[in-house]
Amino acid sequence: MSSPWQPPRGLDAPHASTNRVITADRAFQATGPDVIVDPAVVITDGIISWIGPRAELPAEYANLPIEDHPGVTILPGLIETHAHLASYETAFPLTTPDPQLHARSLAAISSVTMARQLASIGVTTVQSLGSRYFADVALREAINSGVVAGPNIVAAGPQLTTSAGHSWTNGAEVDSIDDIRKQVREHHKAGVDVIKVMATGGFMSTNTSPWKPQFTEEELRALVVEATRLGKHTAAHAHSTEGIRRAVNAGISYIAHGSFIDDDGRTSFDPWLADRIAEAGVFVDVCSPPSWPPVPGETTAPRALELYKHGVQLVTGHDIGAVIPASAYHYGLQQLELAGIPRHEVLLSATARAAAAAGLAGVTGALLPEYRADLIIARGNPLEDLRALEDLEEVIINGATFARDAVHPYRPIDEADE
């Protein structure tokens, strides 16, 4: 007979959730634009057991401790759908005779820092869409085991790419359908949750063209079939219009960037393809480079409004670690609103819809019974001003209060230069 898990000597027990009732002025459930006024949220054993008006709190919870937060809003924890957790690895000085000997360890350690920064600003779930050495899988296991506190992790490991393709240095190069099937299986063996593929070239890899596809539609379809067989959802880095089209036709469930770059390097939105994306139910993050030719007044979410008008499911993926730091997450939400996305839609793209994009529909992303108790408590009302999300009283992950680290406020480059 096996004995219950016991922490090794010298390791504190994993952070336990606290059974309690949380009350506030309002709660945004992420099931629509409405809020519950004067709500109570019951947390037991790391899940939400009940939510509703405080006056209707069931008698069975009357003896639980009440944690009252006057003047605040309770929301589901925020979700980042496109991070690269090991990206701070390059910040370490190369002072050893053979730095490569430590590369795996440095990737894992830097992942801890980024994940904790995100959790500290209210991001309770992070989908990692590319991490060297499967450092994101290791971090997920460390957090789940209580070795370190952090957000829930959805891990991809290294992105699948062609030989010398975008991000080839991460180590998952494939050049045939057999290679693809083998690599998906190797990722499954390593314990990933999602399979990420570089459907096009990228801007940060030498000699790859963002406006050129890297895989045929048949190859991408083989990836989707194998990933689905193994219970994984799929994501594709796709800047070019043709690369986006191939990914959607192949059944990829998430498009990162969605830049709509034509074969000549110019940006040209394709409304027919946008309709196809919407019909297929594909999630899209719009962390894209500026349009070419330049568009005056463009935000960092250049295609957001056009995609939204065509019914595409936008989510809050910011390419954190590769393009912006963890501290810029809230800035990204504000950029979506500036692009013309209604505020409550921005909040849904950061919560319930983002959870679905990360394969966690019905698990987190909303304040509903039986959902994981991932929530944030914001001073003020984010439905009136998104900047309220920057002023948090508490971050709760799996029912436990997260001890936040200090995170320096983000300043865009143009503001920092003033």
Disulfide bonds with the S-S distance in Angstrom:
none
